[in-house]
Amino acid sequence: MSSYKIYLTKSSEVAHLLARARGEFKTEDLIGVSVGAAGNDAKIPAIYHGQRYFYCAVEYESKDYIDAPAYELIIC
């Protein structure tokens, strides 16, 4: 089962820095990192669409899926 941590920010530069930093500190549970404009992305709650937010999404494998949240939204 995979889990997501979504970082929302008003700065595209910050979103890219978060993605780069997470990519440099790879762990064995990391599946992928993506970055972009929040727009109408399904991973982003609709309340943030059209608000000029950018995101960095980190997907990782939850080995202990009982305790790990499937989705975490962090506003930076």
Backbone as a printed PyTorch tensor [residue, N CA C, xyz], in Angstrom:
tensor([[[  0.8520,  -1.1780,   0.0000],
         [  0.0000,   0.0000,   0.0000],
         [  0.8940,   1.2350,   0.0000]],

        [[  0.5330,   2.2320,  -0.7950],
         [  1.3380,   3.4470,  -0.8280],
         [  0.6370,   4.5660,  -0.0750]],

        [[  1.4430,   5.5030,   0.4060],
         [  0.9590,   6.6690,   1.1310],
         [  1.5210,   7.9090,   0.4730]],

        [[  0.8700,   9.0350,   0.7230],
         [  1.3050,  10.3030,   0.1520],
         [  1.5050,  11.3470,   1.2440]],

        [[  2.5230,  12.1590,   1.0610],
         [  2.6700,  13.4020,   1.7990],
         [  2.6340,  14.4900,   0.7420]],

        [[  1.6860,  15.3930,   0.8810],
         [  1.5250,  16.4850,  -0.0750],
         [  1.9010,  17.7820,   0.6240]],

        [[  2.9020,  18.4630,   0.0860],
         [  3.3180,  19.7570,   0.6190],
         [  2.7410,  20.8370,  -0.2940]],

        [[  1.9500,  21.7470,   0.2610],
         [  1.3830,  22.8630,  -0.4970],
         [  2.0960,  24.1460,  -0.1250]],

        [[  2.3940,  24.9510,  -1.1240],
         [  3.0660,  26.2230,  -0.8960],
         [  2.6170,  27.2220,  -1.9550]],

        [[  2.7690,  28.4800,  -1.6810],
         [  2.4370,  29.5290,  -2.6510],
         [  3.6090,  29.7950,  -3.5990]],

        [[  4.7420,  29.1580,  -3.3610],
         [  5.9420,  29.3950,  -4.1550],
         [  6.3250,  28.1510,  -4.9590]],

        [[  6.4350,  28.3060,  -6.2670],
         [  6.8780,  27.1730,  -7.0930],
         [  8.3200,  26.8020,  -6.7710]],

        [[  9.1280,  27.8040,  -6.4100],
         [ 10.5240,  27.5240,  -6.0550],
         [ 10.6170,  26.6500,  -4.8170]],

        [[  9.7910,  26.9220,  -3.8220],
         [  9.7920,  26.1110,  -2.6000],
         [  9.3450,  24.6870,  -2.9140]],

        [[  8.3220,  24.5310,  -3.7380],
         [  7.8530,  23.1950,  -4.1200],
         [  8.9710,  22.4130,  -4.8060]],

        [[  9.7110,  23.0680,  -5.6990],
         [ 10.8180,  22.4040,  -6.3750],
         [ 11.9630,  22.0840,  -5.4200]],

        [[ 12.2430,  22.9710,  -4.4740],
         [ 13.2880,  22.6980,  -3.4860],
         [ 12.9190,  21.5090,  -2.5950]],

        [[ 11.6630,  21.4320,  -2.1950],
         [ 11.2080,  20.2920,  -1.3980],
         [ 11.3610,  18.9900,  -2.1750]],

        [[ 11.0000,  19.0130,  -3.4470],
         [ 11.1160,  17.8140,  -4.2790],
         [ 12.5790,  17.4120,  -4.4420]],

        [[ 13.4220,  18.3840,  -4.6760],
         [ 14.8520,  18.0890,  -4.8460],
         [ 15.4540,  17.5340,  -3.5600]],

        [[ 15.1100,  18.1400,  -2.4290],
         [ 15.6400,  17.6760,  -1.1480],
         [ 15.1660,  16.2600,  -0.8470]],

        [[ 13.9000,  15.9860,  -1.0870],
         [ 13.3780,  14.6400,  -0.8130],
         [ 14.0130,  13.6180,  -1.7420]],

        [[ 14.2840,  14.0150,  -2.9650],
         [ 14.9400,  13.1150,  -3.9130],
         [ 16.3780,  12.8170,  -3.5430]],

        [[ 17.0540,  13.7770,  -2.9230],
         [ 18.4460,  13.5760,  -2.5300],
         [ 18.5750,  12.6920,  -1.2960]],

        [[ 17.5640,  12.6600,  -0.4670],
         [ 17.5910,  11.8410,   0.7440],
         [ 16.6780,  10.6350,   0.5540]],

        [[ 16.9990,   9.8430,  -0.4520],
         [ 16.1730,   8.6840,  -0.7900],
         [ 16.2300,   7.6470,   0.3260]],

        [[ 15.0890,   7.0490,   0.5600],
         [ 14.9950,   5.9220,   1.4720],
         [ 14.4040,   4.7590,   0.6910]],

        [[ 14.5200,   3.5810,   1.2320],
         [ 14.0660,   2.4090,   0.4840],
         [ 12.5570,   2.3790,   0.2770]],

        [[ 11.8060,   3.1390,   1.0760],
         [ 10.3530,   3.1380,   0.9220],
         [  9.8450,   4.2050,  -0.0520]],

        [[ 10.7430,   5.0290,  -0.5960],
         [ 10.3520,   6.0900,  -1.5300],
         [  9.9590,   5.4900,  -2.8840]],

        [[  8.7600,   5.8120,  -3.3400],
         [  8.2950,   5.3590,  -4.6520],
         [  8.5220,   6.4480,  -5.6890]],

        [[  8.1620,   7.6930,  -5.3540],
         [  8.3460,   8.7670,  -6.3110],
         [  8.0500,  10.1300,  -5.7190]],

        [[  8.5350,  11.1510,  -6.4110],
         [  8.3190,  12.5370,  -6.0130],
         [  7.8340,  13.2860,  -7.2480]],

        [[  6.7580,  14.0690,  -7.0880],
         [  6.2810,  14.8880,  -8.1930],
         [  6.0320,  16.3030,  -7.6930]],

        [[  6.0550,  17.2380,  -8.6190],
         [  5.8890,  18.6440,  -8.2710],
         [  5.0900,  19.3200,  -9.3810]],

        [[  4.3180,  20.3420,  -9.0240],
         [  3.5480,  21.0440, -10.0410],
         [  2.5920,  22.0490,  -9.4330]],

        [[  1.7390,  22.6080, -10.2940],
         [  0.7160,  23.5520,  -9.8470],
         [ -0.4800,  22.7550,  -9.3290]],

        [[ -1.0670,  23.2280,  -8.2290],
         [ -2.1880,  22.5070,  -7.6190],
         [ -3.3640,  22.4130,  -8.5780]],

        [[ -3.6310,  23.4740,  -9.3360],
         [ -4.6790,  23.4630, -10.3570],
         [ -5.8680,  22.6200, -10.0080]],

        [[ -6.1220,  21.5890, -10.8020],
         [ -7.2380,  20.6780, -10.5700],
         [ -6.7500,  19.2630, -10.2790]],

        [[ -5.5690,  19.1440,  -9.7090],
         [ -5.0020,  17.8340,  -9.4130],
         [ -5.8790,  17.1030,  -8.4010]],

        [[ -6.1750,  15.8620,  -8.6670],
         [ -7.0660,  15.0770,  -7.8090],
         [ -6.4820,  14.8300,  -6.4160]],

        [[ -5.1560,  14.9040,  -6.2850],
         [ -4.5340,  14.6940,  -4.9760],
         [ -4.7200,  15.8880,  -4.0420]],

        [[ -5.0620,  17.0350,  -4.6130],
         [ -5.1880,  18.2740,  -3.8550],
         [ -6.6730,  18.5310,  -3.5680]],

        [[ -7.0280,  18.8250,  -2.3110],
         [ -8.4360,  19.1460,  -2.0210],
         [ -8.9190,  20.3290,  -2.8660]],

        [[-10.1490,  20.2560,  -3.3280],
         [-10.7150,  21.2540,  -4.2400],
         [-10.6690,  22.6710,  -3.6830]],

        [[-10.6680,  22.8290,  -2.3840],
         [-10.6440,  24.1710,  -1.7800],
         [ -9.3660,  24.9350,  -2.1670]],

        [[ -8.3110,  24.2100,  -2.5190],
         [ -7.0420,  24.8460,  -2.8950],
         [ -6.8920,  25.0460,  -4.4020]],

        [[ -7.8180,  24.5350,  -5.1850],
         [ -7.7420,  24.7170,  -6.6360],
         [ -7.9920,  26.1860,  -6.9630]],

        [[ -7.2340,  26.7110,  -7.8900],
         [ -7.4070,  28.0900,  -8.3140],
         [ -6.8880,  29.1120,  -7.3140]],

        [[ -6.1470,  28.6770,  -6.3270],
         [ -5.6200,  29.5760,  -5.3050],
         [ -4.1250,  29.8590,  -5.4840]],

        [[ -3.5910,  29.4720,  -6.6320],
         [ -2.1650,  29.6610,  -6.9450],
         [ -1.2400,  28.9120,  -5.9830]],

        [[ -1.6270,  27.7000,  -5.6440],
         [ -0.7780,  26.8410,  -4.8250],
         [  0.0390,  25.9290,  -5.7330]],

        [[  1.1890,  25.5640,  -5.2430],
         [  2.0530,  24.5790,  -5.8910],
         [  2.2360,  23.4350,  -4.9090]],

        [[  2.5450,  22.2760,  -5.4380],
         [  2.6850,  21.1250,  -4.5470],
         [  3.9400,  20.3210,  -4.8280]],

        [[  4.3520,  19.6190,  -3.8130],
         [  5.3590,  18.5710,  -3.9210],
         [  4.7000,  17.3420,  -3.3080]],

        [[  4.5340,  16.3100,  -4.0990],
         [  3.9060,  15.0780,  -3.6350],
         [  4.9670,  13.9960,  -3.4930]],

        [[  5.0250,  13.4060,  -2.3210],
         [  5.9690,  12.3280,  -2.0530],
         [  5.1520,  11.0560,  -1.8330]],

        [[  5.3990,  10.0720,  -2.6750],
         [  4.7050,   8.7950,  -2.5390],
         [  5.6830,   7.7780,  -1.9940]],

        [[  5.2510,   7.0870,  -0.9740],
         [  6.1220,   6.0760,  -0.4020],
         [  5.3290,   4.8350,  -0.0400]],

        [[  6.0430,   3.7450,   0.0620],
         [  5.4220,   2.4680,   0.3890],
         [  5.2600,   2.3790,   1.9010]],

        [[  4.0540,   2.1020,   2.3340],
         [  3.7800,   1.9560,   3.7650],
         [  3.9540,   0.4960,   4.1350]],

        [[  5.0190,   0.2060,   4.8230],
         [  5.2400,  -1.1800,   5.2420],
         [  4.3590,  -1.5190,   6.4270]],

        [[  4.1820,  -0.5530,   7.3150],
         [  3.3120,  -0.7500,   8.4590],
         [  2.0470,   0.0640,   8.2050]],

        [[  1.2300,  -0.4050,   7.2660],
         [  0.0970,   0.3790,   6.7870],
         [ -0.9920,   0.6000,   7.8360]],

        [[ -0.9600,  -0.1040,   8.9430],
         [ -1.9760,   0.0920,   9.9760],
         [ -1.7710,   1.4310,  10.6830]],

        [[ -0.5210,   1.7830,  10.9660],
         [ -0.2210,   3.0180,  11.6860],
         [  0.0510,   4.2090,  10.7780]],

        [[  0.4020,   3.9680,   9.5330],
         [  0.7730,   5.0540,   8.6280],
         [ -0.4600,   5.6780,   7.9910]],

        [[ -0.5280,   7.0020,   7.9760],
         [ -1.6590,   7.6290,   7.2760],
         [ -1.5090,   7.4350,   5.7710]],

        [[ -2.6040,   7.2510,   5.0860],
         [ -2.5560,   7.0620,   3.6400],
         [ -2.3320,   8.3830,   2.9260]],

        [[ -2.6500,   9.4800,   3.6070],
         [ -2.5680,  10.7960,   2.9730],
         [ -2.3160,  11.8300,   4.0560]],

        [[ -1.3430,  12.6890,   3.8170],
         [ -1.0520,  13.7600,   4.7620],
         [ -0.8500,  15.0350,   3.9680]],

        [[ -1.5440,  16.0870,   4.3340],
         [ -1.4390,  17.3840,   3.6660],
         [ -0.7080,  18.3530,   4.5870]],

        [[  0.3720,  18.9160,   4.0880],
         [  1.1920,  19.8420,   4.8770],
         [  1.2360,  21.1630,   4.1290]],

        [[  0.7810,  22.2270,   4.7680],
         [  0.8040,  23.5460,   4.1460],
         [  2.0280,  24.2930,   4.6460]],

        [[  2.8750,  24.7000,   3.6940],
         [  4.1460,  25.3520,   4.0320],
         [  4.0480,  26.8470,   3.8140]]])
